[in-house]
């Protein structure tokens, strides 16, 4: 029976008459192993400690999901609860034992973490990519299996196109997924990293970063100034000799601006003396 397709609720919920009376077993912690292939790699210590404190006071409210591996068990869903229970010294933990194919195990691990928002964006993207490569899913079929939209899957996968330094910033939580998606279109790794650092250090909003990337991708053409006439060139040269500094003109004989450069206060005072004495 295909037990995915509509997300985790369809997987862990309505399975038919034969699965309505699901039994929860108390399994010895020492007989349970982690799933080393599960998508989630990082567990935030403070959050884990909070869960451990709750378990110490109230016990494990929701059982973990495991599958039998010989005489032992492997965690399919609930590793965070398992870790927290271990922290408070529990000897047993409530668990539901079920049989799953390797593909289902991978999908369940990804689903549970996505729906609980436990994965960072890079962990999520890596797990999606692995499922697609291993089981020949398209973005559309994977989205259907996970109960997500195809654009959500596509946008998540695109994060893996970022340069390694920016990927690490996203994985560590320094750069948000929203900011990271803005940078995917920037093909130059150096510019991409520079913009990422600006976003982090200056706390740039996603919208402002989008605008910055857009301006960089479509720069406004520089205005080409018309060459000065011979008379105007002579005028500029005479001013520079008179004032002993660089002078430029914006405009033409009819209208414009004269720009006189100065480089410190003494220079400004000197130019003032030349002009008004």
C-alpha positions, 0 to 999 in steps of 0.5 A: 500500500502506498502510504505517503503521497499526502504527507506525514498524517497519511503515513502515520494516520488512516491506514485501514482497518488492520492498523487502527489498533496500533500498539505502543511498546516500552522498549529498552533504550539500550536496544535502540539505534539512531538512523545514521542516514536520517536528514537531520544532522544538527540538534540545537542544544538549548531546545534539546535541554528544554525537551529533556526538562519536559520529559523529566516532568511529564514523561514521553508523551508521543511515542517514537517510531522504530523498525526492527533490525534483527534483535535491535531497533532503528529509529524512523521518527523521533530521534530528538525525543530519544536523545532527550529521554537519554539525557534524563536517564530513562531506561525505556521509551514508548515506541511504535514498531513498524516495517518499512522499505528503505525508501519509506524510511528516507521519506518518513525521516524527511517528512517528519522533520519538514513538518516539524520545521526541524531541518535547516534549509540545506539539510532539507535540500540535501535530503530532497536531492538524495531522494530524487537521485536514489529513486528517480523522482522528478520535482513534481513526483517528489512534491506529491510524495511529500505533500508539498508544492512543486515550487517549494521543492524547486526553490529548496533544491536551488539553494544547493547551487550556492557557493560553499561558503554561502551554503555554510552560512545558511546551514548555520542559520546566519543567513535565512533561506529567503536571503539565500534564494535571492542570491541563487541568480548571482553566478559569480561566487565572489559577488554572491559571498560579498552580498551574503556577508552584507546581508548578515552584517548589515541586517539587510531585509530580503526585499532590499537584497532583492533590489540590490541583486536586481540592480547588479544584474541590470545596471543602469547604463552610464551616461556618456558625456559629450566631449567639450568644445575647444573653447570650453576645454581652454576655459577648463585648462585656464581655470585649473592653472589659475586655481592649481587644482582639478576642475571639471564641467558638466554641461555645455556653453548654455548651461551646466556646472563647474566642479572645483576639487579641493583636498583639505581645509587649507586647500579650500582656504587657498582657493577661496583666497584666489577667487575672492581676493 
